[in-house]
Amino acid sequence: MKRSHQVLYTVALAAALASAGAAAPALAAGQPSAAAPSGPRPSTEARVTACEEGYAKAALTIRNAPTTRATAVGSYADGAYVCIIGAEPAGGRATACGETSTEWLEVSRGWVFEPCVLH
């Protein structure tokens, strides 16, 4: 099951801003909407507060970039809970869990291959 993760990023950004105490200003009736916040992307820790639930379909290697050539930085056991904080549909091509894809999911410590996560 594949879905757009744009909403996830929007929710994560709102949660990060709220947790940092930077709540959006209230708008008076008739005023134009405020511009989107600019600046650096919120830290991984801040974005984790709005994660999408997932579970590993098999043992997963966590990598520091969305490709099998990236350095392994950790792992998930088969059936482990995975907190998904983003997605990269154009990562490195890989084959695992019965699928070939370029879709990767961002987790708190790096990236995992999307076909191996039930979400």
N, C-alpha and C positions, 0 to 999 in steps of 0.2 A: 504494500500500500504506500503510494507516494503522494505527498501533498506539499503545497507551497509552505515554506517556512518564513515568509516575509512577515506574517502576523506574529510569529514567535519572536523575531527580532524587534518588532514594534513594542510588544509586551515587555520584552527583556529590557529595552531601552527605558521605557516608562518606569519599570521597577528599579532600575539602576539609578535613575534620577531621583525617584522618591526616596530610596534608601540613603542617598547622599544628601538629602535635605534640600534638593533643588526642585521643589514642586513647581509645576507650571503655573504662571500667573492666571488669575481668573480674568475672563474677558467680559467687559460690559456689553450689554445688548447693542447690536448695531456696529460693533467694532470689527475690523477684519481679523481673521485668525492669526495667531502668532506664527512666526517663522519656525521651522524645525530647528532644534538645537544643533549647533555646529561644534566642532572640536573632535577630540580623539574618541574612538569607540570605547565604551565602558569596559572596565577590566573583566576578565573571565569570572572572577569571584562575584562581581555585581550582577552579571548576566545569569549566573547559575540560579538565582532566586526565582527565575521564571522558566524553568526547564520543562521540556516535554518528556513524559515518561516513556521509557523503552526498556526492553529486556534482550540480552544477548541470546541469539539462536544457537550460537556455538562459542567456543573460546575465541576471544577477540584480542588482537594486538592494538594497543593505542599508539598512534604515531604522531610525531611533532609537525606533520604536514599531511594534506590529503592525498597521499600516494604511497604505494608499497615500497618505494625507494627511500622514504623518510625514515629517520631513526625511531626505533621502538622505544617508548618511554613508560610503558606499563601494559597491563592486560586486564581483561574481564573474564571471569569463568563463565562457562555455559550456564545460561539462566540468570545471570547477575543483572541487577537493576542498572540501567544506563540513563543518566540525566543528559538529555539532548538539548544543547543550547544554540545550535545553528546547523546549517547545511551548506555543502559545496557541491552543486550538481556537475561541475566541470573539473573534478579532481583527476587523479591518475586512474587509468583503466586497470581494473583488476577482475579476477574471477574467484569467487568463494561462495559458499552457502548455496550452490546451484545456480548462480547468476553471474553474468559479466556486466559490469557497470562502471560508470565514472562518478557515481554519487557517493559522497562521504558525509558523515555527520560529525559536527564539532561537539566534543564533550569537555568537561572541566579541565582535563589534562592533555587534550590533543584532539586527534581525529580517529574515527573508526569507519570501516567499510559499511555503507548503508544496508546492503542486502542481508547482512548478518545481524540486523537489529529489528526486532518486532516492535512496531510502534503504530 
